[in-house]
Amino acid sequence: TGHMPLPPRWALGHHQGRWSYYTEQEVREVAARFRERHHACDSIWLDIDHMDDYRTFTWKKSAFPDPARMTKDLLEQGFHIVPVINPGIKIDQNYFVYRQGLKRGYLCRKEGGDLYMGTGWPDDCTFADYSRADVRMWWGDLFQNFLKQGVAGSWNDMNEPSQATMEEKKYHKPTRKTFDEDVLHLGGGERITGPGGPSTSHKFFHNAYGLQMARAMREGTQRFSPDQRPFVLSRSGTAGIQRYAAMWTGDNSSWWEHISLAMRMCLSLSMSGLPFVGSDIGGFWENCTGELLVRFAQLGAFLPFCRNHNATHDIPQEPWAFGEPYESAYRLAIEQRYRLLPYLYTLFHETSLNGSPIIRPLYYHYAQDPSVYTVEDAFLIGETLLSAPIHKQGATSRQVYLPEGTWIHYWNNKPYEGGRAYEIEAPLEQWPLFIHGNSILPRGPMMQYVEQHPTDPLTLTCYMTGDGQATYTLYEDDGASLAYQRGAFAQTTITCRVAGETTEVTIEEQYSTYRPPRERYEVVVHRGERTLQQRVQAGQGKVTIQL
């Protein structure tokens, strides 16, 4: 069903959401605290209360009087703004989306022809029929006013489609959780052999509804900015959703068991062809604690999608919410993500080419080892990193099974021989994280947001566990445009050879129309208890050094 397109690089950063940040002033205050307290963050997400009485594609003017100014000011600080987009269309003759949808016949109807009316955040709602190409174009174009105001992406929620329970809460009246099965999706209409397909009932179209909504949003964004990479996050979809959107695992809770559940869910989605996945850091529902938030952040630090998000009536859980020592531990976890963004971005590029997952169950690379078949609480990030998050309250250590080979402890460089389990210490500020021996990790300088500085210097750390060779190829491009599809990218291959007392590192740069803005490399080689280091000028094409 296709591969995930390469996303904009800022989408790989750390994101902050809340149901809700109710006013522009509150958004600005949250942004200021991130920068003042040196927590890396690339975006702030606006939930349903940014809207005028829950009307999709609107702003509550009393709370957000000048969205264009807000997005411009925050982008200058490195924050992208992402609003929620819900499918429920408020039944209101004064609401332009409802009027247009009704007049043009774009709204879902029952098999008998009656307009389908369900419930959503604004109570009584209608819904667009995304099975139709003309409806998808209309819906995507509705988003363009937001894009003109500077929003960076769209967040598709409630698109299973889910019937929100406002009516249920108000009147204690049970509400059907999704569409009636006899809602008719017209598809290609009479052109039953065309790309839209034949008409079909919701009973059979249900799983495709969220996918086609995400498709509408992505294609609308592409029409507005044809040479820029769109970003869409979706709560639902079916096979093929990876072509249009990232996904998160929905409304989790602030429960310890939801850390381990997130691993299982994200690994399952990844192995099913949906690589850009994540789970809300801290849990969405109920009250978090400092310890739980830190352990969620240590999981999220290396999930492909990394967002802290929670519900309106629960206590705040921004990184500083619980004070020390939790704030520093949270900061440290996210800083590992930002330092390793060159590695993560290369994995995203690999995924866009061949569909390989970004996070992987251990059996993905160690299928010959029966001991890894039941490991569900640890995962690989690419082939080089192994993360085993803490998922039990009060735990300061845990058992970790390491597959064959030599593994290097991320925090203290201690080597462990694979093929067995170890009890690994995990104080609050650390979690079990390992690097495969005879491998190379690229690191950039610490940044407060992805594009704050060029990746200069680029640190190339070679973890050598004996004589032999390690090779790694780094991928880079401008991180925003589609120019990479026309050859505007760079690849840098690093080879480290160890033989006896000789340590040799070769750096080979390959680029044509895109050259990374970099002046130097820092080469670090770990050989047992010895660490060798040398600075190398960038831009030499191919250079070999001996350390």
C-alpha positions as CSV (number, residue, x, y, z in Angstrom):
1,T,0.0,0.0,0.0
2,G,3.0,2.3,-0.4
3,H,5.6,4.0,1.7
4,M,5.6,6.9,4.0
5,P,6.8,10.1,2.3
6,L,9.7,11.9,4.0
7,P,8.1,14.4,6.5
8,P,9.4,17.9,7.3
9,R,12.3,17.6,9.7
10,W,10.6,19.7,12.4
11,A,7.9,17.0,12.7
12,L,10.7,14.7,14.2
13,G,11.0,17.1,17.1
14,H,9.3,17.1,20.5
15,H,5.7,18.4,20.5
16,Q,3.6,19.9,23.2
17,G,-0.2,19.7,23.2
18,R,-3.1,20.1,25.7
19,W,-6.8,19.9,25.7
20,S,-6.7,22.9,25.7
21,Y,-4.5,26.0,25.6
22,Y,-7.5,28.3,25.6
23,T,-6.1,31.6,24.5
24,E,-3.3,33.0,22.4
25,Q,-1.8,34.4,25.7
26,E,-1.7,31.0,27.2
27,V,0.0,29.6,24.1
28,R,2.6,32.4,24.2
29,E,3.3,31.7,27.9
30,V,3.8,28.0,27.4
31,A,6.2,28.7,24.5
32,A,8.1,31.2,26.6
33,R,8.5,28.7,29.5
34,F,9.9,26.1,27.1
35,R,12.6,28.5,25.9
36,E,13.3,29.9,29.4
37,R,13.7,26.5,31.0
38,H,15.7,25.1,28.0
39,H,13.3,22.3,27.0
40,A,13.6,21.4,23.3
41,C,10.3,21.7,21.5
42,D,9.3,22.3,17.9
43,S,5.5,22.8,18.0
44,I,2.4,23.6,20.1
45,W,-0.9,21.9,19.3
46,L,-4.3,23.6,19.6
47,D,-7.2,21.4,20.6
48,I,-10.9,22.0,20.1
49,D,-11.2,25.2,22.1
50,H,-9.3,27.3,19.5
51,M,-12.5,27.0,17.4
52,D,-15.6,29.2,17.4
53,D,-18.2,27.0,19.2
54,Y,-16.4,23.8,17.8
55,R,-16.9,24.9,14.2
56,T,-14.0,23.3,12.2
57,F,-11.8,25.7,10.2
58,T,-12.7,28.7,12.5
59,W,-11.0,30.6,15.3
60,K,-12.5,31.8,18.5
61,K,-11.8,35.5,17.9
62,S,-12.1,36.5,21.6
63,A,-9.3,34.1,22.5
64,F,-7.2,34.1,19.3
65,P,-7.7,37.6,17.8
66,D,-4.8,37.5,15.4
67,P,-3.7,34.0,14.4
68,A,-1.4,35.1,11.7
69,R,0.6,37.3,14.1
70,M,0.7,34.6,16.7
71,T,2.0,31.9,14.3
72,K,4.6,34.3,12.8
73,D,5.9,35.3,16.3
74,L,6.0,31.8,17.5
75,L,7.7,30.5,14.3
76,E,10.5,33.0,14.9
77,Q,11.0,31.3,18.3
78,G,11.0,27.9,16.6
79,F,7.4,26.8,17.4
80,H,5.1,25.4,14.7
81,I,1.4,25.6,15.3
82,V,-0.8,22.6,14.6
83,P,-4.6,22.9,15.1
84,V,-7.0,20.0,15.5
85,I,-9.4,19.4,12.6
86,N,-12.5,17.3,13.3
87,P,-14.9,15.9,10.7
88,G,-18.1,16.9,12.5
89,I,-19.8,19.9,10.8
90,K,-22.0,21.9,13.0
91,I,-25.6,22.2,11.7
92,D,-25.9,26.0,11.5
93,Q,-27.1,27.9,8.5
94,N,-24.7,30.7,9.4
95,Y,-21.7,28.4,9.3
96,F,-20.0,28.6,5.9
97,V,-18.8,25.0,5.9
98,Y,-22.3,23.6,6.5
99,R,-23.9,25.9,3.9
100,Q,-21.4,24.9,1.3
101,G,-21.5,21.2,2.0
102,L,-25.3,21.2,2.0
103,K,-25.6,23.3,-1.2
104,R,-23.1,21.2,-3.2
105,G,-24.3,17.8,-2.0
106,Y,-21.1,17.0,-0.3
107,L,-22.6,15.7,3.0
108,C,-23.2,12.1,3.9
109,R,-26.7,10.7,3.4
110,K,-28.5,7.5,4.2
111,E,-29.3,4.9,1.6
112,G,-32.8,6.4,1.3
113,G,-31.5,9.8,0.6
114,D,-32.0,11.5,3.9
115,L,-29.2,13.7,5.3
116,Y,-27.3,11.8,7.9
117,M,-27.1,13.7,11.2
118,G,-24.9,12.5,14.0
119,T,-23.3,14.0,17.0
120,G,-19.9,15.7,17.6
121,W,-18.4,18.4,19.8
122,P,-21.0,21.0,18.6
123,D,-23.8,18.4,19.3
124,D,-25.8,17.9,16.1
125,C,-23.5,17.5,13.1
126,T,-23.3,16.4,9.5
127,F,-20.2,14.9,8.0
128,A,-18.4,15.2,4.6
129,D,-18.3,12.2,2.3
130,Y,-14.6,11.8,1.8
131,S,-15.0,8.8,-0.5
132,R,-15.5,11.4,-3.3
133,A,-12.6,13.2,-5.0
134,D,-14.5,16.4,-5.3
135,V,-15.4,16.4,-1.6
136,R,-11.8,15.8,-0.6
137,M,-10.7,18.7,-2.8
138,W,-13.3,21.0,-1.1
139,W,-12.3,19.9,2.4
140,G,-8.6,20.3,1.7
141,D,-9.1,23.7,0.2
142,L,-11.0,24.8,3.3
143,F,-7.8,24.4,5.3
144,Q,-5.9,26.8,3.0
145,N,-7.1,29.9,5.0
146,F,-5.4,28.4,8.1
147,L,-2.2,27.7,6.0
148,K,-2.3,31.4,4.8
149,Q,-2.3,32.3,8.5
150,G,0.9,30.3,9.1
151,V,-0.2,27.0,10.7
152,A,2.2,24.3,9.9
153,G,0.2,21.1,9.8
154,S,-3.1,19.5,10.6
155,W,-4.2,17.1,13.4
156,N,-7.1,14.9,12.4
157,D,-9.0,13.7,15.4
158,M,-12.4,11.9,15.9
159,N,-12.0,10.5,12.4
160,E,-12.8,6.8,13.0
161,P,-15.4,8.4,12.6
162,S,-16.3,8.8,16.2
163,Q,-19.5,10.3,17.5
164,A,-18.5,12.7,20.3
165,T,-20.6,12.3,23.4
166,M,-21.5,15.9,24.2
167,E,-25.2,14.9,24.0
168,E,-24.6,11.9,26.1
169,K,-22.9,14.0,28.8
170,K,-25.6,16.6,28.8
171,Y,-28.7,14.5,28.6
172,H,-27.4,11.1,29.7
173,K,-28.7,9.8,26.4
174,P,-26.7,6.9,24.9
175,T,-25.2,7.9,21.5
176,R,-24.0,5.6,18.8
177,K,-20.3,5.7,18.7
178,T,-19.9,5.8,14.9
179,F,-22.0,6.2,11.8
180,D,-25.1,4.1,11.1
181,E,-24.2,1.2,8.8
182,D,-26.7,2.4,6.1
183,V,-24.9,5.7,5.6
184,L,-24.0,5.7,1.9
185,H,-20.6,6.7,0.6
186,L,-20.9,7.6,-3.1
187,G,-17.3,7.1,-4.2
188,G,-17.0,7.6,-7.9
189,G,-20.8,7.7,-8.3
190,E,-21.8,6.2,-11.6
191,R,-18.2,5.7,-12.6
192,I,-18.0,2.5,-10.7
193,T,-14.8,1.3,-12.4
194,G,-13.0,4.7,-11.9
195,P,-10.6,5.5,-9.1
196,G,-13.4,6.5,-6.7
197,G,-14.9,3.0,-6.9
198,P,-18.6,2.2,-6.5
199,S,-20.9,3.5,-3.9
200,T,-20.7,1.5,-0.6
201,S,-22.4,1.5,2.8
202,H,-20.5,2.8,5.8
203,K,-20.5,-0.8,7.1
204,F,-17.8,-1.5,4.5
205,F,-16.3,2.0,4.2
206,H,-15.8,2.7,7.9
207,N,-12.0,1.9,8.2
208,A,-11.3,4.0,5.1
209,Y,-13.1,7.2,6.4
210,G,-10.1,8.4,8.4
211,L,-7.7,7.6,5.6
212,Q,-9.6,9.6,3.1
213,M,-9.9,12.5,5.4
214,A,-6.2,12.5,6.0
215,R,-5.7,12.3,2.2
216,A,-7.9,15.4,1.8
217,M,-5.9,17.3,4.3
218,R,-2.5,16.3,2.8
219,E,-3.5,17.0,-0.8
220,G,-5.0,20.3,0.1
221,T,-1.8,21.3,1.8
222,Q,0.2,20.2,-1.2
223,R,-1.9,22.3,-3.5
224,F,-1.3,25.4,-1.3
225,S,2.5,24.8,-1.1
226,P,3.5,22.4,-4.0
227,D,7.2,22.3,-3.1
228,Q,6.8,21.9,0.6
229,R,6.3,18.7,2.6
230,P,2.9,18.5,4.3
231,F,2.4,17.2,7.8
232,V,-0.8,15.5,8.9
233,L,-1.4,13.5,12.1
234,S,-4.4,11.1,12.2
235,R,-6.1,9.1,14.9
236,S,-7.4,6.5,12.5
237,G,-7.0,4.9,9.1
238,T,-6.5,1.7,7.3
239,A,-3.7,0.2,5.2
240,G,-2.3,3.0,3.1
241,I,-2.7,5.7,5.7
242,Q,1.1,5.9,5.9
243,R,1.1,7.7,2.5
244,Y,-0.9,10.6,4.0
245,A,-0.3,10.9,7.7
246,A,1.5,10.0,10.9
247,M,-0.5,8.3,13.5
248,W,-0.7,8.2,17.3
249,T,-2.4,5.6,19.5
250,G,-5.2,7.8,20.7
251,D,-6.5,8.7,24.2
252,N,-4.2,6.7,26.5
253,S,-4.2,7.2,30.2
254,S,-1.7,8.1,32.9
255,W,-1.2,4.5,33.9
256,W,2.0,2.6,34.2
257,E,0.7,-0.3,32.1
258,H,0.1,2.2,29.2
259,I,3.9,2.5,28.8
260,S,4.2,-1.1,28.0
261,L,1.0,-1.0,26.0
262,A,2.4,1.9,23.9
263,M,5.4,-0.2,23.0
264,R,3.3,-3.1,21.8
265,M,0.9,-0.9,19.9
266,C,3.6,1.2,18.2
267,L,5.7,-1.9,17.3
268,S,2.5,-3.5,15.8
269,L,1.7,-0.4,13.8
270,S,5.4,-0.2,12.6
271,M,5.4,-3.8,11.5
272,S,2.1,-3.2,9.7
273,G,3.6,-0.6,7.4
274,L,2.8,2.5,9.5
275,P,6.2,3.7,10.7
276,F,5.5,7.3,11.8
277,V,3.8,6.4,15.1
278,G,3.8,7.5,18.7
279,S,1.9,7.6,22.0
280,D,1.0,10.6,24.1
281,I,3.8,11.2,26.7
282,G,2.4,11.2,30.2
283,G,-0.9,9.8,29.2
284,F,-4.0,11.8,28.0
285,W,-6.6,10.9,30.6
286,E,-6.2,11.1,34.4
287,N,-3.5,12.6,36.5
288,C,0.2,11.9,35.9
289,T,3.0,12.0,38.4
290,G,6.5,13.2,38.1
291,E,8.0,9.7,38.0
292,L,5.4,8.4,35.5
293,L,6.0,11.5,33.2
294,V,9.7,10.9,33.1
295,R,9.4,7.2,32.3
296,F,6.8,8.1,29.5
297,A,9.3,10.7,28.2
298,Q,12.1,8.1,28.1
299,L,9.9,5.9,26.0
300,G,8.8,8.8,23.8
301,A,12.3,10.0,23.3
302,F,12.8,7.4,20.6
303,L,9.3,6.7,19.3
304,P,9.0,8.2,15.8
305,F,6.3,10.6,16.9
306,C,7.1,12.4,20.2
307,R,4.3,14.4,21.8
308,N,3.3,15.3,25.4
309,H,-0.5,15.8,25.5
310,N,-3.2,15.6,28.2
311,A,-6.8,16.4,29.0
312,T,-8.3,19.6,30.2
313,H,-9.6,18.5,33.7
314,D,-6.4,16.7,34.7
315,I,-3.4,18.3,36.2
316,P,-0.8,19.9,33.8
317,Q,2.1,17.7,32.7
318,E,4.4,20.0,30.8
319,P,8.1,19.0,31.4
320,W,8.4,21.4,34.4
321,A,5.1,20.5,36.0
322,F,6.4,18.4,38.8
323,G,9.6,20.3,39.6
324,E,12.9,18.6,40.4
325,P,14.3,16.0,39.9
326,Y,11.7,15.2,37.3
327,E,12.1,18.3,35.2
328,S,15.9,17.6,34.6
329,A,15.3,13.9,33.9
330,Y,12.6,14.8,31.3
331,R,14.9,17.4,29.7
332,L,17.7,14.9,29.5
333,A,15.6,12.2,27.8
334,I,14.4,14.6,25.1
335,E,17.9,16.0,24.6
336,Q,19.0,12.5,23.5
337,R,16.5,12.6,20.8
338,Y,17.7,16.0,19.5
339,R,21.3,15.0,19.6
340,L,20.5,11.9,17.6
341,L,18.2,13.6,15.1
342,P,20.8,13.0,12.3
343,Y,20.4,9.2,13.0
344,L,16.6,9.4,13.2
345,Y,16.3,11.5,10.1
346,T,18.4,8.9,8.1
347,L,16.0,6.2,9.3
348,F,13.0,8.2,8.2
349,H,14.7,8.5,4.7
350,E,15.3,4.8,4.6
351,T,11.7,4.2,5.5
352,S,10.5,6.4,2.7
353,L,12.5,4.3,0.2
354,N,11.8,0.8,1.3
355,G,9.1,0.9,4.0
356,S,11.3,-0.6,6.8
357,P,10.1,0.3,10.3
358,I,11.9,3.0,12.3
359,I,11.4,1.2,15.6
360,R,11.6,-2.6,15.3
361,P,10.9,-5.6,17.5
362,L,14.1,-7.5,18.4
363,Y,13.1,-10.4,16.1
364,Y,13.4,-8.0,13.1
365,H,17.2,-8.4,13.1
366,Y,17.6,-11.4,15.4
367,A,15.0,-13.9,14.0
368,Q,17.4,-16.8,14.6
369,D,17.2,-16.2,18.4
370,P,14.1,-17.7,19.9
371,S,14.6,-15.7,23.1
372,V,13.6,-12.5,21.4
373,Y,10.2,-13.8,20.1
374,T,8.4,-12.8,23.3
375,V,10.2,-9.6,24.1
376,E,7.5,-6.9,24.0
377,D,8.9,-4.3,26.4
378,A,12.1,-3.3,24.5
379,F,12.7,-2.3,20.9
380,L,15.4,-1.4,18.3
381,I,15.7,2.0,16.8
382,G,17.1,1.1,13.4
383,E,19.8,-1.6,13.8
384,T,22.1,0.3,16.2
385,L,20.1,1.3,19.3
386,L,18.2,-0.8,21.7
387,S,15.8,0.9,24.2
388,A,14.2,-0.8,27.2
389,P,12.0,1.7,29.0
390,I,11.0,1.4,32.6
391,H,7.3,0.6,32.9
392,K,6.8,-0.3,36.6
393,Q,6.3,2.2,39.3
394,G,9.3,2.7,41.7
395,A,11.6,0.5,39.6
396,T,15.3,1.5,39.6
397,S,16.4,-1.4,37.5
398,R,15.0,-4.0,35.1
399,Q,15.9,-7.2,33.2
400,V,17.0,-6.6,29.6
401,Y,17.7,-9.3,27.1
402,L,20.4,-8.4,24.7
403,P,20.7,-10.4,21.4
404,E,23.9,-11.7,20.0
405,G,27.0,-9.5,19.7
406,T,28.5,-6.9,22.0
407,W,26.3,-4.1,23.3
408,I,27.6,-0.8,24.7
409,H,25.8,0.8,27.6
410,Y,24.7,4.2,26.3
411,W,25.3,6.1,29.6
412,N,28.6,4.6,30.8
413,N,30.1,2.8,27.8
414,K,30.3,-0.5,29.6
415,P,30.3,-3.5,27.2
416,Y,27.8,-6.4,27.6
417,E,28.0,-9.6,25.7
418,G,24.7,-10.6,24.1
419,G,22.7,-13.8,24.1
420,R,21.6,-13.4,27.7
421,A,19.6,-11.1,30.0
422,Y,21.0,-8.6,32.5
423,E,19.6,-6.7,35.4
424,I,20.3,-3.1,34.4
425,E,20.3,-0.2,36.8
426,A,17.9,2.6,35.9
427,P,18.0,5.6,38.2
428,L,15.3,8.2,37.4
429,E,17.4,10.2,34.9
430,Q,18.4,7.1,32.9
431,W,16.8,4.0,31.3
432,P,18.4,1.0,29.7
433,L,19.7,2.1,26.3
434,F,22.3,0.2,24.4
435,I,24.4,0.7,21.2
436,H,25.4,-2.3,19.1
437,G,29.2,-2.9,19.0
438,N,31.1,-2.1,15.9
439,S,28.7,0.6,14.8
440,I,28.7,4.3,14.3
441,L,26.3,6.9,15.6
442,P,26.0,10.5,14.2
443,R,25.2,13.3,16.7
444,G,24.5,16.9,16.2
445,P,24.8,19.8,18.7
446,M,22.1,20.3,21.2
447,M,19.3,22.6,19.9
448,Q,16.1,24.0,21.3
449,Y,14.3,23.3,18.0
450,V,15.3,21.3,15.0
451,E,16.4,24.2,12.7
452,Q,17.9,26.4,15.4
453,H,21.5,25.8,14.1
454,P,23.2,23.9,11.3
455,T,24.3,20.4,12.4
456,D,27.8,21.7,13.0
457,P,29.9,20.2,14.2
458,L,28.6,16.7,13.4
459,T,30.0,14.2,15.9
460,L,30.7,10.8,14.5
461,T,31.1,8.3,17.3
462,C,32.5,4.9,16.5
463,Y,31.8,2.2,19.1
464,M,34.5,-0.5,18.3
465,T,34.6,-3.6,20.4
466,G,37.6,-5.3,18.7
467,D,39.4,-5.6,15.4
468,G,37.0,-5.1,12.5
469,Q,35.2,-2.5,10.4
470,A,32.0,-0.4,10.9
471,T,30.3,1.6,8.1
472,Y,27.5,4.1,8.3
473,T,25.9,6.4,5.6
474,L,24.2,9.5,6.8
475,Y,21.4,11.2,4.8
476,E,20.8,14.9,4.8
477,D,18.7,17.4,2.8
478,D,17.1,20.8,3.4
479,G,14.4,19.2,5.7
480,A,11.5,21.1,4.3
481,S,11.1,21.1,0.5
482,L,10.7,18.4,-2.1
483,A,14.0,19.3,-3.8
484,Y,15.4,16.0,-2.4
485,Q,13.2,14.2,-5.0
486,R,15.2,16.1,-7.7
487,G,18.6,15.0,-6.3
488,A,19.1,17.8,-3.8
489,F,20.5,15.7,-0.9
490,A,23.8,14.7,0.6
491,Q,25.1,11.4,1.7
492,T,28.2,11.0,4.0
493,T,29.7,7.6,4.4
494,I,31.9,7.0,7.5
495,T,34.1,3.9,7.7
496,C,36.0,3.0,10.8
497,R,38.7,0.2,10.7
498,V,40.5,-1.2,13.6
499,A,43.4,-3.6,13.3
500,G,45.8,-4.1,16.3
501,E,47.0,-0.6,17.3
502,T,45.8,1.0,14.1
503,T,42.6,3.0,14.0
504,E,41.6,4.6,10.7
505,V,38.5,6.6,9.8
506,T,37.4,7.5,6.3
507,I,34.8,10.2,5.6
508,E,33.4,10.3,2.1
509,E,31.0,13.2,1.2
510,Q,28.7,12.9,-1.8
511,Y,26.5,15.8,-2.8
512,S,25.6,17.8,-5.9
513,T,23.0,20.5,-5.5
514,Y,22.7,20.3,-1.7
515,R,25.7,20.7,0.5
516,P,25.1,20.5,4.3
517,P,26.1,23.8,6.0
518,R,28.9,22.3,8.0
519,E,32.5,23.4,8.8
520,R,33.8,20.4,10.7
521,Y,33.4,16.9,12.0
522,E,34.3,15.6,15.5
523,V,35.5,12.0,15.1
524,V,35.3,10.0,18.3
525,V,36.4,6.3,18.5
526,H,35.7,4.2,21.6
527,R,38.1,1.2,21.8
528,G,37.4,-0.6,25.0
529,E,38.6,1.8,27.8
530,R,40.4,4.0,25.3
531,T,38.8,7.0,23.6
532,L,40.4,8.6,20.6
533,Q,39.3,11.9,19.2
534,Q,40.1,14.2,16.3
535,R,38.6,17.2,14.5
536,V,38.2,17.0,10.7
537,Q,37.5,19.8,8.3
538,A,34.3,19.3,6.3
539,G,34.0,19.8,2.6
540,Q,37.1,17.8,1.6
541,G,35.1,15.2,-0.5
542,K,37.0,12.2,0.8
543,V,39.5,12.1,3.7
544,T,41.1,9.4,5.8
545,I,42.6,10.0,9.2
546,Q,44.5,7.8,11.6
547,L,43.9,8.2,15.4
